[in-house]
């Protein structure tokens, strides 16, 4: 049996593939290489248990033909659907981006699974489905949900479609609501953004917003460990969990100071106005992982520790590039 990963060349997808291959699993990976890259898969691209196809998931006919051909020799037991638009501001500017890359990729994935009788789906969702609820504790049963970004809206729509699919044909589904995930290979995010800005202007760092944004951050290694744990332990047909560091998070101003200390210690920091970095940004949220704790999984790193580790890893990666 094999495992299908969409978005395999991205940040989380490449880390997941690496982990599954290390456990002896066969993996077929799909990606359109719009945001992911072959470099992210360099250390396992030639693995005998790994097959990669560059493909547009919004082309249903091509998607089904590709997976069908592979499944003739290697039946697929589950799909990890990680492909989506990861650029939230881009989706705000053009809603068609999230409709296509976030929602339609999910719709087509479910269609392919239905036609090929693939029983289980693991889905990368997000804390953005909750919207901006201020300091209110974000638990899985909270509602109603009103996302403030097109990305969050299309992830929530995808969750609804998955729920209906469980009623119709899926045997099991696992919905993982991510916080901010960090680590390597970094493709986007505040840490990479700050580091790249400092490389261009070593004496000056501009921060979007006033730095008072506070969010939880989880290292990608812990995210993958949590997802695999949930998949092995949760038994309901439809399972949905917040995954996070289990703390109040870290302020953007503190991240800026940590990055400056690591990259360019004499740089000055200039903050913008307001508590949002961009339209659709949720400046603060309190993220409950109590449901996940009750299942038996706990993070090893807090948000500050995860940020410190990610800064070290990203700086080292960029120095080797």
Kinemage of the C-alpha trace (Angstrom):
@kinemage 1
@onewidth
@group {chain A} dominant
@subgroup {mainchain}
@vectorlist {calphas} color= white
{ca unk a 1} P 0.000 0.000 0.000
{ca unk a 2} L 1.116 3.535 -0.748
{ca unk a 3} L 0.420 7.011 0.610
{ca unk a 4} L -0.410 9.984 -1.623
{ca unk a 5} L 0.793 13.459 -0.598
{ca unk a 6} L -0.388 16.573 -2.432
{ca unk a 7} L 1.847 19.613 -2.094
{ca unk a 8} L 4.780 17.284 -1.494
{ca unk a 9} L 7.409 19.794 -2.640
{ca unk a 10} L 6.307 22.389 -0.106
{ca unk a 11} L 7.495 23.075 3.407
{ca unk a 12} L 5.268 20.654 5.316
{ca unk a 13} L 4.785 18.175 2.471
{ca unk a 14} L 8.500 17.545 2.019
{ca unk a 15} L 8.990 17.037 5.754
{ca unk a 16} L 6.058 14.615 5.897
{ca unk a 17} L 7.325 12.621 2.901
{ca unk a 18} L 10.776 12.372 4.455
{ca unk a 19} L 9.282 11.049 7.699
{ca unk a 20} L 7.030 8.470 6.003
{ca unk a 21} L 9.850 7.215 3.768
{ca unk a 22} L 12.075 6.805 6.834
{ca unk a 23} L 9.371 4.529 8.255
{ca unk a 24} L 9.457 2.323 5.148
{ca unk a 25} L 6.270 3.649 3.556
{ca unk a 26} L 5.806 3.996 -0.214
{ca unk a 27} L 4.913 7.559 -1.195
{ca unk a 28} L 3.554 9.141 -4.365
{ca unk a 29} L 3.953 12.902 -4.262
{ca unk a 30} L 2.151 15.489 -6.388
{ca unk a 31} L 2.945 19.190 -6.735
{ca unk a 32} L 2.601 21.908 -9.356
{ca unk a 33} L 5.869 23.492 -8.119
{ca unk a 34} L 4.190 26.890 -7.922
{ca unk a 35} L 5.320 27.419 -4.323
{ca unk a 36} L 7.234 24.213 -3.599
{ca unk a 37} L 10.523 23.292 -5.216
{ca unk a 38} L 12.525 20.250 -6.263
{ca unk a 39} L 15.276 21.430 -3.897
{ca unk a 40} L 13.016 20.659 -0.934
{ca unk a 41} L 12.967 16.999 -1.997
{ca unk a 42} L 16.626 16.692 -3.006
{ca unk a 43} L 17.571 14.262 -0.230
{ca unk a 44} L 14.798 11.763 -1.009
{ca unk a 45} L 13.879 12.386 -4.671
{ca unk a 46} L 15.739 9.228 -5.733
{ca unk a 47} L 14.407 7.069 -2.904
{ca unk a 48} L 13.210 3.729 -4.332
{ca unk a 49} L 9.889 4.044 -2.486
{ca unk a 50} L 9.174 7.569 -3.750
{ca unk a 51} L 7.518 8.674 -7.001
{ca unk a 52} L 6.977 12.327 -7.914
{ca unk a 53} L 4.683 13.881 -10.520
{ca unk a 54} L 4.478 17.552 -11.389
{ca unk a 55} L 0.783 18.123 -11.938
{ca unk a 56} L -1.951 20.742 -11.663
{ca unk a 57} L -4.476 19.414 -9.150
{ca unk a 58} L -7.181 21.675 -10.568
{ca unk a 59} L -7.077 19.678 -13.813
{ca unk a 60} L -9.289 16.813 -12.675
{ca unk a 61} L -8.775 14.614 -15.741
{ca unk a 62} L -4.987 14.775 -15.509
{ca unk a 63} L -5.113 14.341 -11.733
{ca unk a 64} L -7.238 11.197 -11.957
{ca unk a 65} L -5.217 9.725 -14.832
{ca unk a 66} L -1.956 10.187 -12.925
{ca unk a 67} L -3.199 8.625 -9.697
{ca unk a 68} L -5.065 5.829 -11.483
{ca unk a 69} L -1.966 4.744 -13.363
{ca unk a 70} L 0.076 4.597 -10.171
{ca unk a 71} L -2.670 2.830 -8.203
{ca unk a 72} L -2.789 -0.043 -10.700
{ca unk a 73} L 0.498 -1.296 -9.247
{ca unk a 74} L 0.460 0.351 -5.830
{ca unk a 75} L -2.976 0.596 -4.164
{ca unk a 76} L -3.299 3.839 -2.200
{ca unk a 77} L -4.428 3.558 1.417
{ca unk a 78} L -4.685 7.251 2.284
{ca unk a 79} L -4.250 10.785 0.964
{ca unk a 80} L -2.523 13.617 2.795
{ca unk a 81} L -3.906 16.731 1.146
{ca unk a 82} L -1.488 19.556 1.929
{ca unk a 83} L -1.626 21.480 -1.358
{ca unk a 84} L -3.086 24.992 -1.013
{ca unk a 85} L -2.316 28.643 -1.532
{ca unk a 86} L 0.015 29.635 1.308
{ca unk a 87} L 0.168 33.343 0.396
{ca unk a 88} L -2.723 34.887 2.346
{ca unk a 89} L -2.236 38.486 1.064
{ca unk a 90} L -2.218 37.198 -2.527
{ca unk a 91} L -5.546 35.504 -1.892
{ca unk a 92} L -6.959 38.741 -0.502
{ca unk a 93} L -5.918 40.594 -3.655
{ca unk a 94} L -7.330 37.914 -5.947
{ca unk a 95} L -9.974 35.599 -4.453
{ca unk a 96} L -9.647 33.275 -7.456
{ca unk a 97} L -6.274 32.108 -6.116
{ca unk a 98} L -7.768 30.505 -3.008
{ca unk a 99} L -10.847 29.305 -4.863
{ca unk a 100} L -8.564 27.462 -7.281
{ca unk a 101} L -5.577 26.378 -5.211
{ca unk a 102} L -7.190 25.910 -1.790
{ca unk a 103} L -10.779 24.817 -2.450
{ca unk a 104} L -10.811 23.270 -5.925
{ca unk a 105} L -7.703 21.233 -5.148
{ca unk a 106} L -9.677 19.769 -2.226
{ca unk a 107} L -12.774 19.187 -4.347
{ca unk a 108} L -10.741 17.365 -7.003
{ca unk a 109} L -8.840 15.353 -4.418
{ca unk a 110} L -12.122 14.088 -2.997
{ca unk a 111} L -13.418 13.313 -6.492
{ca unk a 112} L -10.320 11.251 -7.270
{ca unk a 113} L -10.605 9.442 -3.935
{ca unk a 114} L -14.273 8.642 -4.592
{ca unk a 115} L -13.630 7.330 -8.090
{ca unk a 116} L -10.654 5.210 -7.005
{ca unk a 117} L -12.163 4.100 -3.678
{ca unk a 118} L -9.356 5.524 -1.511
{ca unk a 119} L -10.734 5.301 2.044
{ca unk a 120} L -8.896 7.846 4.233
{ca unk a 121} L -8.065 11.555 3.986
{ca unk a 122} L -5.721 13.638 6.143
{ca unk a 123} L -6.305 17.348 5.572
{ca unk a 124} L -4.179 20.378 6.406
{ca unk a 125} L -6.556 23.028 7.719
{ca unk a 126} L -5.754 26.143 9.710
{ca unk a 127} L -6.529 28.315 12.707
{ca unk a 128} L -7.669 30.900 10.121
{ca unk a 129} L -11.048 29.114 9.890
{ca unk a 130} L -11.982 30.640 13.273
{ca unk a 131} L -11.679 34.255 12.149
{ca unk a 132} L -10.749 37.074 14.521
{ca unk a 133} L -12.218 36.330 17.940
{ca unk a 134} L -9.731 38.385 19.911
{ca unk a 135} L -8.596 36.717 23.133
{ca unk a 136} L -11.430 34.178 23.130
{ca unk a 137} L -10.104 30.649 23.536
{ca unk a 138} L -10.256 28.857 20.192
{ca unk a 139} L -11.623 25.373 20.814
{ca unk a 140} L -12.726 22.943 18.124
{ca unk a 141} L -16.417 23.195 19.071
{ca unk a 142} L -16.564 26.994 19.030
{ca unk a 143} L -18.916 28.686 16.570
{ca unk a 144} L -20.178 30.142 14.384
{ca unk a 145} L -16.980 30.498 12.363
{ca unk a 146} L -16.399 33.659 10.317
{ca unk a 147} L -12.962 33.673 8.628
{ca unk a 148} L -11.555 37.083 7.667
{ca unk a 149} L -9.294 35.885 4.832
{ca unk a 150} L -10.143 34.085 1.608
{ca unk a 151} L -7.595 31.459 2.632
{ca unk a 152} L -9.486 30.774 5.871
{ca unk a 153} L -12.809 30.819 4.052
{ca unk a 154} L -11.715 28.248 1.479
{ca unk a 155} L -10.173 26.030 4.157
{ca unk a 156} L -13.457 26.140 6.081
{ca unk a 157} L -15.378 25.335 2.901
{ca unk a 158} L -13.001 22.422 2.352
{ca unk a 159} L -13.698 21.160 5.867
{ca unk a 160} L -17.432 21.262 5.134
{ca unk a 161} L -16.932 19.320 1.905
{ca unk a 162} L -14.865 16.708 3.711
{ca unk a 163} L -17.579 16.348 6.355
{ca unk a 164} L -20.172 15.713 3.641
{ca unk a 165} L -17.825 13.219 1.979
{ca unk a 166} L -17.535 11.234 5.206
{ca unk a 167} L -21.308 10.926 5.229
{ca unk a 168} L -21.250 9.866 1.579
{ca unk a 169} L -18.183 7.734 0.826
{ca unk a 170} L -15.072 8.416 2.910
{ca unk a 171} L -14.402 5.861 5.634
{ca unk a 172} L -12.310 8.254 7.717
{ca unk a 173} L -11.043 11.824 7.654
{ca unk a 174} L -8.601 13.715 9.833
{ca unk a 175} L -8.725 17.516 9.830
{ca unk a 176} L -5.682 19.207 11.349
{ca unk a 177} L -6.059 22.889 12.245
{ca unk a 178} L -2.546 24.328 12.187
{ca unk a 179} L -1.181 27.363 13.996
{ca unk a 180} L 1.847 29.136 12.473
{ca unk a 181} L 4.248 26.343 11.523
{ca unk a 182} L 7.960 27.079 11.303
{ca unk a 183} L 11.228 25.294 10.520
{ca unk a 184} L 12.995 24.275 7.332
{ca unk a 185} L 12.896 24.273 4.365
{ca unk a 186} L 11.272 27.671 4.904
{ca unk a 187} L 9.238 28.905 1.942
{ca unk a 188} L 7.386 31.816 3.560
{ca unk a 189} L 6.525 33.282 6.933
{ca unk a 190} L 7.614 36.033 9.286
{ca unk a 191} L 11.025 34.579 10.189
{ca unk a 192} L 12.115 34.074 6.591
{ca unk a 193} L 10.702 37.484 5.684
{ca unk a 194} L 12.729 39.210 8.416
{ca unk a 195} L 15.935 37.355 7.518
{ca unk a 196} L 15.615 38.200 3.823
{ca unk a 197} L 14.891 41.846 4.603
{ca unk a 198} L 18.015 42.062 6.775
{ca unk a 199} L 20.154 40.534 4.056
{ca unk a 200} L 19.042 43.352 1.742
{ca unk a 201} L 19.287 46.124 4.367
{ca unk a 202} L 21.554 44.887 7.202
{ca unk a 203} L 21.217 48.086 9.210
{ca unk a 204} L 17.427 48.312 9.118
{ca unk a 205} L 14.402 46.021 9.545
{ca unk a 206} L 10.891 47.135 8.672
{ca unk a 207} L 8.064 45.270 10.402
{ca unk a 208} L 4.498 45.175 9.092
{ca unk a 209} L 2.248 46.337 11.904
{ca unk a 210} L 3.230 47.682 15.311
{ca unk a 211} L 4.731 44.426 16.598
{ca unk a 212} L 1.942 43.755 19.093
{ca unk a 213} L 0.642 40.784 17.079
{ca unk a 214} L 0.918 37.668 19.229
{ca unk a 215} L 0.547 34.157 17.861
{ca unk a 216} L 1.442 30.572 18.708
{ca unk a 217} L 4.225 28.934 16.688
{ca unk a 218} L 4.855 25.217 16.281
{ca unk a 219} L 7.963 23.583 14.848
{ca unk a 220} L 7.276 21.446 11.771
{ca unk a 221} L 8.817 18.333 13.359
{ca unk a 222} L 6.289 18.536 16.183
{ca unk a 223} L 3.451 19.202 13.754
{ca unk a 224} L 4.203 16.019 11.825
{ca unk a 225} L 4.572 14.032 15.037
{ca unk a 226} L 1.171 15.309 16.204
{ca unk a 227} L -0.573 14.559 12.900
{ca unk a 228} L 0.733 11.008 12.790
{ca unk a 229} L -0.229 10.538 16.432
{ca unk a 230} L -3.792 11.724 15.787
{ca unk a 231} L -4.101 9.465 12.782
{ca unk a 232} L -3.005 6.457 14.828
{ca unk a 233} L -5.156 7.183 17.891
{ca unk a 234} L -8.361 8.975 16.829
{ca unk a 235} L -11.071 6.522 15.859
{ca unk a 236} L -14.130 8.534 14.788
{ca unk a 237} L -15.082 8.655 11.093
{ca unk a 238} L -14.514 12.437 11.179
{ca unk a 239} L -11.710 13.692 13.419
{ca unk a 240} L -10.722 17.339 13.800
{ca unk a 241} L -8.046 18.734 16.089
{ca unk a 242} L -6.244 21.968 16.825
{ca unk a 243} L -2.494 21.393 16.794
{ca unk a 244} L -0.246 23.918 18.501
{ca unk a 245} L 2.329 24.753 21.113
{ca unk a 246} L -0.206 25.014 23.905
{ca unk a 247} L 0.908 28.459 25.099
{ca unk a 248} L -0.053 32.098 24.559
{ca unk a 249} L 2.476 32.515 21.761
{ca unk a 250} L 5.116 35.145 21.089
{ca unk a 251} L 4.864 38.796 20.012
{ca unk a 252} L 6.053 39.783 16.543
{ca unk a 253} L 8.317 42.415 18.140
{ca unk a 254} L 10.071 39.632 20.062
{ca unk a 255} L 10.535 37.616 16.869
{ca unk a 256} L 12.002 40.693 15.198
{ca unk a 257} L 14.467 41.169 18.043
{ca unk a 258} L 15.511 37.503 17.974
{ca unk a 259} L 16.086 37.594 14.214
{ca unk a 260} L 18.069 40.831 14.424
{ca unk a 261} L 20.252 39.373 17.181
{ca unk a 262} L 20.978 36.309 15.030
{ca unk a 263} L 21.450 38.011 11.647
{ca unk a 264} L 22.424 41.649 12.066
{ca unk a 265} L 22.838 42.691 15.726
{ca unk a 266} L 23.317 46.401 15.025
{ca unk a 267} L 20.184 46.796 12.890
{ca unk a 268} L 17.425 49.150 13.997
{ca unk a 269} L 13.792 48.013 13.905
{ca unk a 270} L 11.055 50.221 12.451
{ca unk a 271} L 7.464 49.258 13.173
{ca unk a 272} L 4.392 50.105 11.156
{ca unk a 273} L 0.996 51.195 12.408
{ca unk a 274} L -1.895 49.129 13.667
{ca unk a 275} L -1.976 45.603 15.035
{ca unk a 276} L -2.383 43.838 11.674
{ca unk a 277} L 0.404 43.021 9.249
{ca unk a 278} L -1.991 42.807 6.288
{ca unk a 279} L -5.672 42.550 5.420
{ca unk a 280} L -6.923 39.202 6.689
{ca unk a 281} L -4.263 38.951 9.404
{ca unk a 282} L -5.528 37.776 12.797
{ca unk a 283} L -3.348 39.793 15.188
{ca unk a 284} L -3.915 37.733 18.315
{ca unk a 285} L -5.526 34.471 19.214
{ca unk a 286} L -5.537 32.017 22.083
{ca unk a 287} L -5.373 28.477 20.747
{ca unk a 288} L -6.598 25.534 22.807
{ca unk a 289} L -5.015 22.102 22.312
{ca unk a 290} L -6.849 20.532 25.237
{ca unk a 291} L -8.630 18.043 22.954
{ca unk a 292} L -5.256 16.897 21.623
{ca unk a 293} L -3.804 16.686 25.139
{ca unk a 294} L -6.698 14.437 26.172
{ca unk a 295} L -5.899 12.183 23.218
{ca unk a 296} L -2.388 11.844 24.666
{ca unk a 297} L -0.084 14.170 22.676
{ca unk a 298} L 1.835 17.122 24.101
{ca unk a 299} L 4.334 19.466 22.434
{ca unk a 300} L 7.926 19.499 23.628
{ca unk a 301} L 8.672 23.079 22.546
{ca unk a 302} L 6.863 26.276 23.414
{ca unk a 303} L 6.388 29.048 20.857
{ca unk a 304} L 9.541 30.920 21.920
{ca unk a 305} L 11.681 27.776 21.776
{ca unk a 306} L 10.242 26.849 18.381
{ca unk a 307} L 11.008 30.318 17.018
{ca unk a 308} L 14.571 30.213 18.362
{ca unk a 309} L 15.182 26.808 16.782
{ca unk a 310} L 13.639 27.845 13.454
{ca unk a 311} L 15.752 31.006 13.267
{ca unk a 312} L 18.902 28.954 13.802
{ca unk a 313} L 17.870 26.402 11.160
{ca unk a 314} L 16.779 28.948 8.540
{ca unk a 315} L 19.924 31.044 8.947
{ca unk a 316} L 22.049 27.905 8.551
{ca unk a 317} L 20.066 26.824 5.471
{ca unk a 318} L 20.434 30.192 3.772
{ca unk a 319} L 24.158 30.335 4.504
{ca unk a 320} L 24.607 27.061 2.627
{ca unk a 321} L 22.567 28.213 -0.375
